[in-house]
Amino acid sequence: MKQFITILLPFLYLVTSCKDTKPIPIISQDTADGVWMLDFNKTAVNPIMTADSSYVFNDPVSNTVVKWQKADVFNPGAVVRNDTVFVLFRAEDNPKAILGGRTSRIGLAYSTDGISFTKHPQPVLYPDNDAFSQWDQPGGIEDPRIVETPDGEYIMLYTSWNTDVARLSSATSKDLKNWTKQGPVFEEAHDGKFLDVWSKSGSMVTELVNGRLIAKKINGKYLMYWGELFVNLAVSSNGTDWEPTLKENGELLHSFTPTVNEFDSHLTEPGPPAIYTKNGILLLYNGKNLSGEGATSKVPQGTYCGGQVLFDKNDPTRMIARLETPFICPSLPHEISGQYKAGTTFIEGLVYFKEKWFLYYGTADSMVGLAIKE
């Protein structure tokens, strides 16, 4: 952490929270050389993945056979490997349990066209009787984001949910099927100060290299935007153990905050892995509209839409522009029904595949949707 602060010293006079900075609106339809990624269109086949009670799994915690995809399949991360799209999705087992009361496991599916997927029969990451059970049980493992590292390995950032505190955790793999849990990402940072602080939604910074998004180190460090109510930055040498950036008083430095009376008035939550571009670091995020005072009338109250925000490459804690309108919102029947009826297009997976951008998202905490940018 000290090393990273030293690197940023020339830029510290620019660092403030978004609340104290007036966003610079930049709108560009030129998505190749411009700032924003626009013109995503939802596919005719949508949703592309749904719950399926035919998939069974011998749960090591309860020692019973469970229908691990019976309730919902949603919130997917995605990566390209060997000319194939792999999606790692969140699956819940018990449709009778209330929102947040089900057990989540991570499943794996693959596709050669990016639209029609074949699921692996067993979950690839799940609560177990292991050293991580205190974090993962009973709520499970949720909302994966996946990146490929420069050496060809994979890092998954996910939420460990013990129904008390959500903790952002990490796991590593060489083949996307066999994963090794690494535990909460903030377990040791700042003497464990943030281990028991609510954390989720880790979006590592990547760069498009030879047609694939690869995790990028800047000044020797991986970067990750994370959070739920606010977007924060963290740095890491290995991609699994992270240190949040702090203010001088030791509190979290919020790099991007909600905008009152706009679609992201309630919260700003990172979506897919961020992208390093010539204009800055582009983060696609999930914005939720408030209910009541401070909400906008442009979208229904409580709705989740997808937004975009740009950070300074030289000072990644500094937000320099925000897309004023969401680029994806709930519009299809299954996106405004299910567990979360206020409406959700919760973006988590983004890949460059066959010279197109494929954006995978959760619909109303129930199914998987897809939008493609030609």
Backbone hydrogen bonds, N-H to C=O, Kabsch-Sander energy under -0.5 kcal/mol:
donor,donor_aa,acceptor,acceptor_aa,energy
5,I,1,M,-2.3
6,T,2,K,-2.2
7,I,3,Q,-1.7
8,L,4,F,-1.6
9,L,5,I,-0.7
9,L,6,T,-0.9
11,F,8,L,-2.3
12,L,8,L,-0.6
12,L,9,L,-1.3
14,L,11,F,-2.2
15,V,12,L,-1.1
16,T,14,L,-0.6
18,C,254,H,-0.6
20,D,17,S,-1.7
21,T,18,C,-1.7
24,I,320,I,-0.6
31,T,29,Q,-1.5
34,G,30,D,-2.4
38,L,36,W,-0.8
41,N,372,I,-2.3
43,T,370,L,-2.0
46,N,44,A,-0.9
48,I,368,V,-2.4
49,M,368,V,-1.2
52,D,69,Q,-1.7
55,Y,52,D,-1.1
56,V,54,S,-0.6
57,F,66,V,-2.0
59,D,57,F,-1.1
59,D,64,T,-2.5
63,N,59,D,-1.8
64,T,59,D,-0.7
66,V,57,F,-3.1
66,V,64,T,-0.5
68,W,66,V,-1.3
69,Q,55,Y,-0.7
70,K,67,K,-1.7
71,A,92,E,-1.9
72,D,92,E,-1.1
73,V,366,S,-2.1
74,F,90,R,-2.8
77,G,88,L,-2.8
79,V,86,F,-2.1
81,R,84,T,-2.8
84,T,81,R,-0.8
85,V,111,S,-2.8
86,F,79,V,-3.1
86,F,84,T,-0.5
87,V,109,A,-2.6
88,L,77,G,-2.1
89,F,87,V,-0.6
89,F,107,G,-1.7
90,R,74,F,-2.6
91,A,105,R,-2.8
92,E,72,D,-2.4
93,D,103,T,-1.1
97,A,94,N,-1.1
101,G,98,I,-2.7
104,S,102,R,-0.5
104,S,139,G,-2.3
105,R,91,A,-2.2
106,I,125,L,-3.1
107,G,89,F,-2.7
107,G,105,R,-0.6
109,A,87,V,-2.2
110,Y,118,T,-2.2
111,S,85,V,-1.8
117,F,115,I,-0.6
118,T,110,Y,-2.6
120,H,108,L,-3.4
124,V,106,I,-2.7
125,L,106,I,-1.3
130,D,128,D,-1.9
133,S,130,D,-1.5
135,W,132,F,-1.5
136,D,132,F,-2.0
137,Q,133,S,-2.0
139,G,161,W,-0.9
140,G,136,D,-1.9
140,G,161,W,-1.1
141,I,104,S,-2.2
142,E,159,T,-2.6
145,R,157,L,-2.1
147,V,155,I,-2.1
148,E,213,L,-0.6
149,T,153,E,-3.0
152,G,149,T,-2.3
154,Y,173,S,-2.8
155,I,147,V,-2.3
156,M,171,A,-2.9
157,L,145,R,-2.6
158,Y,156,M,-0.5
158,Y,169,S,-2.4
159,T,142,E,-2.6
160,S,158,Y,-0.6
160,S,167,R,-3.2
161,W,140,G,-2.5
161,W,159,T,-0.5
162,N,160,S,-0.6
162,N,165,V,-0.8
167,R,160,S,-2.3
169,S,158,Y,-3.6
170,S,183,G,-1.6
171,A,156,M,-1.9
172,T,180,T,-2.2
173,S,154,Y,-1.9
174,K,178,N,-0.5
179,W,124,V,-0.5
179,W,177,K,-0.7
180,T,172,T,-2.8
181,K,179,W,-0.5
182,Q,170,S,-3.0
183,G,170,S,-0.8
185,V,168,L,-2.7
187,E,184,P,-1.3
191,D,188,E,-1.1
192,G,189,A,-1.0
193,K,189,A,-0.7
193,K,190,H,-1.2
194,F,189,A,-0.6
195,L,192,G,-1.4
197,V,194,F,-1.0
199,S,166,A,-2.6
203,S,201,S,-0.6
203,S,225,Y,-3.5
204,M,202,G,-0.7
205,V,223,L,-2.4
206,T,274,A,-2.7
207,E,214,I,-2.2
209,V,207,E,-0.7
209,V,212,R,-3.4
212,R,209,V,-1.7
214,I,207,E,-2.6
214,I,212,R,-0.6
215,A,148,E,-3.2
216,K,205,V,-2.3
218,I,221,K,-3.1
219,N,217,K,-0.5
221,K,218,I,-1.2
222,Y,236,S,-3.2
223,L,216,K,-0.6
224,M,234,A,-2.1
225,Y,203,S,-2.5
226,W,232,N,-2.3
227,G,200,K,-2.5
231,V,256,F,-2.8
232,N,226,W,-3.3
232,N,230,F,-0.6
233,L,253,L,-0.6
234,A,224,M,-2.1
235,V,243,E,-2.1
236,S,222,Y,-1.8
242,W,185,V,-2.6
243,E,235,V,-2.3
245,T,233,L,-2.7
247,K,251,E,-3.3
250,G,247,K,-1.8
253,L,245,T,-2.1
254,H,252,L,-0.8
255,S,231,V,-2.1
255,S,253,L,-0.7
256,F,231,V,-1.5
259,T,264,D,-0.9
260,V,258,P,-0.6
261,N,294,G,-3.0
262,E,259,T,-1.3
265,S,262,E,-1.5
266,H,288,K,-3.1
267,L,288,K,-1.1
268,T,229,L,-0.9
269,E,286,N,-2.7
271,G,284,L,-2.1
274,A,204,M,-0.7
275,I,282,L,-2.6
276,Y,206,T,-3.3
277,T,275,I,-0.6
277,T,280,G,-2.6
280,G,277,T,-0.5
281,I,311,F,-2.5
282,L,275,I,-3.0
282,L,280,G,-0.7
283,L,281,I,-0.6
283,L,309,V,-2.9
284,L,282,L,-0.5
285,Y,283,L,-0.5
285,Y,307,G,-2.3
286,N,269,E,-3.9
287,G,285,Y,-0.6
287,G,305,C,-3.1
288,K,267,L,-1.8
289,N,303,T,-2.3
292,G,290,L,-0.5
295,A,292,G,-2.0
302,G,289,N,-0.9
302,G,290,L,-0.8
303,T,300,P,-1.7
304,Y,343,G,-2.4
305,C,287,G,-2.6
305,C,303,T,-0.5
306,G,328,I,-3.3
307,G,285,Y,-2.9
309,V,283,L,-2.1
310,L,321,A,-3.0
311,F,281,I,-2.4
312,D,315,D,-0.6
312,D,318,R,-2.6
318,R,315,D,-2.5
319,M,317,T,-0.6
320,I,310,L,-2.9
321,A,310,L,-1.4
323,L,308,Q,-2.6
327,F,306,G,-2.1
328,I,306,G,-1.0
335,E,332,L,-1.9
336,I,332,L,-0.5
336,I,333,P,-1.2
339,Q,364,A,-0.7
340,Y,364,A,-1.9
341,K,339,Q,-0.7
343,G,340,Y,-1.3
344,T,335,E,-2.3
345,T,304,Y,-1.0
346,F,362,G,-2.7
347,I,345,T,-1.0
348,E,360,Y,-2.1
349,G,360,Y,-2.1
351,V,358,F,-2.1
353,F,351,V,-0.6
353,F,356,K,-3.0
356,K,353,F,-1.0
357,W,373,K,-1.9
358,F,351,V,-2.9
358,F,356,K,-0.5
359,L,357,W,-0.5
359,L,371,A,-3.1
360,Y,349,G,-3.2
360,Y,358,F,-0.6
361,Y,369,G,-2.0
362,G,346,F,-2.7
363,T,367,M,-2.6
364,A,344,T,-0.8
364,A,362,G,-0.6
366,S,363,T,-2.0
367,M,363,T,-1.3
368,V,49,M,-2.4
369,G,361,Y,-3.4
371,A,359,L,-2.2
372,I,41,N,-2.9
373,K,357,W,-2.6
374,E,372,I,-0.7
